[in-house]
Amino acid sequence: MNLVTLLPFIVLIGAMFLMTRSAKKKQQQAAQMRDHMTAGTGVRTIGGMYATVKEIGDDTVTLEVAPGVHAIYAKNAIGAVLEDDEYNRIVHGATAEGLTVPDDASSLTDSESPKTDLSKDSGPEDAPKLDLNKDDEPKDGKTDGEAGAK
């Protein structure tokens, strides 16, 4: 056989070897990260939920998802183990200076609330009005609820 015909197969096998090696390395790093979890550590699940580790079993981990609310997850469901500063910043809104991040923008505006009267029609004056009354007779002469002839 010619070397030219074997070359694509050799390249394909080499690429597959490199991809599996890379995936295996990522799996080992994830397992090592999960092994370094301790009780009280903040974590993010692969679903994006933030929680605090309460107990660690062989294959499971008990997470406190809200004060007093515990849930059991598979260890493989832990996507990231977070540093304390990062976990507090994300979950509690605390910054490095001890300031808190507001939940909404209302504290960033003037203290006076805008005076908006929603009872007035704020649409354009010459906008066409839509009549929702059903004054038309049904085309078949029957009213709603009447059975048709069989």
C-alpha atoms as a printed R data frame, in Angstrom:
    type eleno elety resid chain resno       x      y      z
1   ATOM     1    CA   MET     A     1   0.000  0.000  0.000
2   ATOM     2    CA   ASN     A     2   0.968  3.505 -0.607
3   ATOM     3    CA   LEU     A     3   2.003  5.801  2.246
4   ATOM     4    CA   VAL     A     4  -0.315  8.517  0.908
5   ATOM     5    CA   THR     A     5  -3.381  6.349  1.514
6   ATOM     6    CA   LEU     A     6  -2.313  5.517  5.078
7   ATOM     7    CA   LEU     A     7  -1.502  9.093  6.065
8   ATOM     8    CA   PRO     A     8  -5.127 10.238  6.738
9   ATOM     9    CA   PHE     A     9  -5.711  7.222  8.996
10  ATOM    10    CA   ILE     A    10  -2.526  7.895 10.942
11  ATOM    11    CA   VAL     A    11  -3.524 11.546 11.444
12  ATOM    12    CA   LEU     A    12  -7.031 10.522 12.555
13  ATOM    13    CA   ILE     A    13  -5.725  8.041 15.127
14  ATOM    14    CA   GLY     A    14  -3.261 10.621 16.468
15  ATOM    15    CA   ALA     A    15  -6.005 13.243 16.811
16  ATOM    16    CA   MET     A    16  -8.253 10.782 18.658
17  ATOM    17    CA   PHE     A    17  -5.417  9.950 21.038
18  ATOM    18    CA   LEU     A    18  -4.834 13.640 21.826
19  ATOM    19    CA   MET     A    19  -8.561 14.309 22.362
20  ATOM    20    CA   THR     A    20  -9.016 11.397 24.749
21  ATOM    21    CA   ARG     A    21  -5.871 12.386 26.642
22  ATOM    22    CA   SER     A    22  -7.172 15.963 27.012
23  ATOM    23    CA   ALA     A    23 -10.604 14.772 28.178
24  ATOM    24    CA   LYS     A    24  -9.035 12.397 30.680
25  ATOM    25    CA   LYS     A    25  -6.864 15.225 32.045
26  ATOM    26    CA   LYS     A    26  -9.950 17.432 32.523
27  ATOM    27    CA   GLN     A    27 -11.745 14.614 34.334
28  ATOM    28    CA   GLN     A    28  -8.786 14.149 36.669
29  ATOM    29    CA   GLN     A    29  -8.705 17.891 37.426
30  ATOM    30    CA   ALA     A    30 -12.444 17.880 38.187
31  ATOM    31    CA   ALA     A    31 -12.076 14.854 40.480
32  ATOM    32    CA   GLN     A    32  -9.160 16.525 42.271
33  ATOM    33    CA   MET     A    33 -11.246 19.700 42.726
34  ATOM    34    CA   ARG     A    34 -14.107 17.677 44.230
35  ATOM    35    CA   ASP     A    35 -11.690 15.864 46.543
36  ATOM    36    CA   HIS     A    36 -10.566 19.211 47.980
37  ATOM    37    CA   MET     A    37 -14.113 20.123 49.069
38  ATOM    38    CA   THR     A    38 -14.619 20.538 52.787
39  ATOM    39    CA   ALA     A    39 -17.671 21.242 54.912
40  ATOM    40    CA   GLY     A    40 -18.500 24.943 54.743
41  ATOM    41    CA   THR     A    41 -17.098 25.417 51.246
42  ATOM    42    CA   GLY     A    42 -19.195 27.294 48.704
43  ATOM    43    CA   VAL     A    43 -19.851 25.431 45.462
44  ATOM    44    CA   ARG     A    44 -21.675 25.851 42.157
45  ATOM    45    CA   THR     A    45 -23.441 22.826 40.688
46  ATOM    46    CA   ILE     A    46 -23.319 21.996 36.994
47  ATOM    47    CA   GLY     A    47 -26.904 23.299 36.867
48  ATOM    48    CA   GLY     A    48 -25.764 26.722 38.113
49  ATOM    49    CA   MET     A    49 -27.058 26.539 41.704
50  ATOM    50    CA   TYR     A    50 -24.896 28.000 44.477
51  ATOM    51    CA   ALA     A    51 -24.830 26.203 47.815
52  ATOM    52    CA   THR     A    52 -22.701 25.451 50.868
53  ATOM    53    CA   VAL     A    53 -21.266 21.985 51.499
54  ATOM    54    CA   LYS     A    54 -22.555 20.422 54.729
55  ATOM    55    CA   GLU     A    55 -21.449 16.774 54.504
56  ATOM    56    CA   ILE     A    56 -19.321 14.774 52.092
57  ATOM    57    CA   GLY     A    57 -19.933 11.081 51.456
58  ATOM    58    CA   ASP     A    58 -18.216  8.608 49.164
59  ATOM    59    CA   ASP     A    59 -20.260  9.416 46.048
60  ATOM    60    CA   THR     A    60 -22.632 12.103 47.351
61  ATOM    61    CA   VAL     A    61 -22.454 15.523 48.935
62  ATOM    62    CA   THR     A    62 -25.082 17.210 51.121
63  ATOM    63    CA   LEU     A    63 -25.577 20.860 50.176
64  ATOM    64    CA   GLU     A    64 -27.360 23.617 52.057
65  ATOM    65    CA   VAL     A    65 -29.230 25.384 49.272
66  ATOM    66    CA   ALA     A    66 -31.004 27.831 51.620
67  ATOM    67    CA   PRO     A    67 -30.837 28.326 55.385
68  ATOM    68    CA   GLY     A    68 -32.042 25.036 56.858
69  ATOM    69    CA   VAL     A    69 -32.744 23.426 53.467
70  ATOM    70    CA   HIS     A    70 -30.467 20.483 52.652
71  ATOM    71    CA   ALA     A    71 -30.272 18.466 49.443
72  ATOM    72    CA   ILE     A    72 -28.176 15.453 48.503
73  ATOM    73    CA   TYR     A    73 -26.293 15.642 45.200
74  ATOM    74    CA   ALA     A    74 -23.907 13.331 43.391
75  ATOM    75    CA   LYS     A    75 -20.313 14.505 43.687
76  ATOM    76    CA   ASN     A    76 -20.163 14.654 39.893
77  ATOM    77    CA   ALA     A    77 -22.851 17.374 39.983
78  ATOM    78    CA   ILE     A    78 -20.383 19.843 41.528
79  ATOM    79    CA   GLY     A    79 -19.160 22.108 38.739
80  ATOM    80    CA   ALA     A    80 -16.866 24.387 40.737
81  ATOM    81    CA   VAL     A    81 -15.536 24.789 44.245
82  ATOM    82    CA   LEU     A    82 -15.447 28.532 44.965
83  ATOM    83    CA   GLU     A    83 -13.168 30.655 47.109
84  ATOM    84    CA   ASP     A    84 -14.907 32.237 50.127
85  ATOM    85    CA   ASP     A    85 -14.616 35.780 48.721
86  ATOM    86    CA   GLU     A    86 -16.088 34.792 45.361
87  ATOM    87    CA   TYR     A    87 -18.932 32.775 46.937
88  ATOM    88    CA   ASN     A    88 -19.873 35.648 49.273
89  ATOM    89    CA   ARG     A    89 -19.729 38.157 46.424
90  ATOM    90    CA   ILE     A    90 -22.039 36.062 44.244
91  ATOM    91    CA   VAL     A    91 -24.494 34.797 46.863
92  ATOM    92    CA   HIS     A    92 -24.594 37.572 49.434
93  ATOM    93    CA   GLY     A    93 -23.623 40.535 47.261
94  ATOM    94    CA   ALA     A    94 -20.655 41.417 49.462
95  ATOM    95    CA   THR     A    95 -17.704 43.129 47.817
96  ATOM    96    CA   ALA     A    96 -14.081 43.190 48.899
97  ATOM    97    CA   GLU     A    97 -14.559 46.510 50.748
98  ATOM    98    CA   GLY     A    98 -17.500 45.126 52.731
99  ATOM    99    CA   LEU     A    99 -20.023 47.152 50.755
100 ATOM   100    CA   THR     A   100 -23.147 45.491 49.466
101 ATOM   101    CA   VAL     A   101 -24.344 45.466 45.914
102 ATOM   102    CA   PRO     A   102 -28.013 46.565 45.619
103 ATOM   103    CA   ASP     A   103 -30.538 44.063 44.323
104 ATOM   104    CA   ASP     A   104 -32.118 46.671 42.071
105 ATOM   105    CA   ALA     A   105 -31.360 50.116 40.701
106 ATOM   106    CA   SER     A   106 -33.825 51.990 42.939
107 ATOM   107    CA   SER     A   107 -31.114 53.031 45.377
108 ATOM   108    CA   LEU     A   108 -29.070 54.510 42.541
109 ATOM   109    CA   THR     A   109 -31.760 57.021 41.538
110 ATOM   110    CA   ASP     A   110 -33.169 60.030 43.366
111 ATOM   111    CA   SER     A   111 -35.109 59.286 46.531
112 ATOM   112    CA   GLU     A   112 -38.218 60.847 45.024
113 ATOM   113    CA   SER     A   113 -40.257 58.275 43.126
114 ATOM   114    CA   PRO     A   114 -41.513 59.252 39.683
115 ATOM   115    CA   LYS     A   115 -45.093 60.402 39.597
116 ATOM   116    CA   THR     A   116 -46.755 58.370 36.872
117 ATOM   117    CA   ASP     A   117 -50.514 58.329 36.435
118 ATOM   118    CA   LEU     A   118 -51.366 55.056 34.766
119 ATOM   119    CA   SER     A   119 -55.098 55.803 34.688
120 ATOM   120    CA   LYS     A   120 -54.696 58.181 31.761
121 ATOM   121    CA   ASP     A   121 -54.448 56.904 28.222
122 ATOM   122    CA   SER     A   122 -50.837 57.492 27.316
123 ATOM   123    CA   GLY     A   123 -51.206 56.271 23.715
124 ATOM   124    CA   PRO     A   124 -51.274 58.507 20.661
125 ATOM   125    CA   GLU     A   125 -54.429 60.533 20.180
126 ATOM   126    CA   ASP     A   126 -55.067 59.397 16.618
127 ATOM   127    CA   ALA     A   127 -54.382 55.676 17.226
128 ATOM   128    CA   PRO     A   128 -57.235 53.504 15.907
129 ATOM   129    CA   LYS     A   129 -59.473 52.054 18.608
130 ATOM   130    CA   LEU     A   130 -60.138 48.335 18.548
131 ATOM   131    CA   ASP     A   131 -63.757 47.258 19.088
132 ATOM   132    CA   LEU     A   132 -63.841 43.947 20.961
133 ATOM   133    CA   ASN     A   133 -67.644 43.642 21.141
134 ATOM   134    CA   LYS     A   134 -69.049 40.678 19.228
135 ATOM   135    CA   ASP     A   135 -72.181 42.157 17.638
136 ATOM   136    CA   ASP     A   136 -71.947 40.045 14.498
137 ATOM   137    CA   GLU     A   137 -74.254 37.044 14.095
138 ATOM   138    CA   PRO     A   138 -72.584 33.671 13.580
139 ATOM   139    CA   LYS     A   139 -72.366 32.690  9.933
140 ATOM   140    CA   ASP     A   140 -74.228 29.410 10.462
141 ATOM   141    CA   GLY     A   141 -77.090 31.063 12.387
142 ATOM   142    CA   LYS     A   142 -76.377 29.149 15.601
143 ATOM   143    CA   THR     A   143 -75.491 30.720 18.899
144 ATOM   144    CA   ASP     A   144 -72.573 29.621 21.047
145 ATOM   145    CA   GLY     A   145 -73.174 26.277 22.690
146 ATOM   146    CA   GLU     A   146 -75.784 24.944 20.265
147 ATOM   147    CA   ALA     A   147 -75.024 21.553 18.772
148 ATOM   148    CA   GLY     A   148 -74.886 21.275 15.044
149 ATOM   149    CA   ALA     A   149 -77.007 18.929 12.956
150 ATOM   150    CA   LYS     A   150 -75.505 15.528 12.321
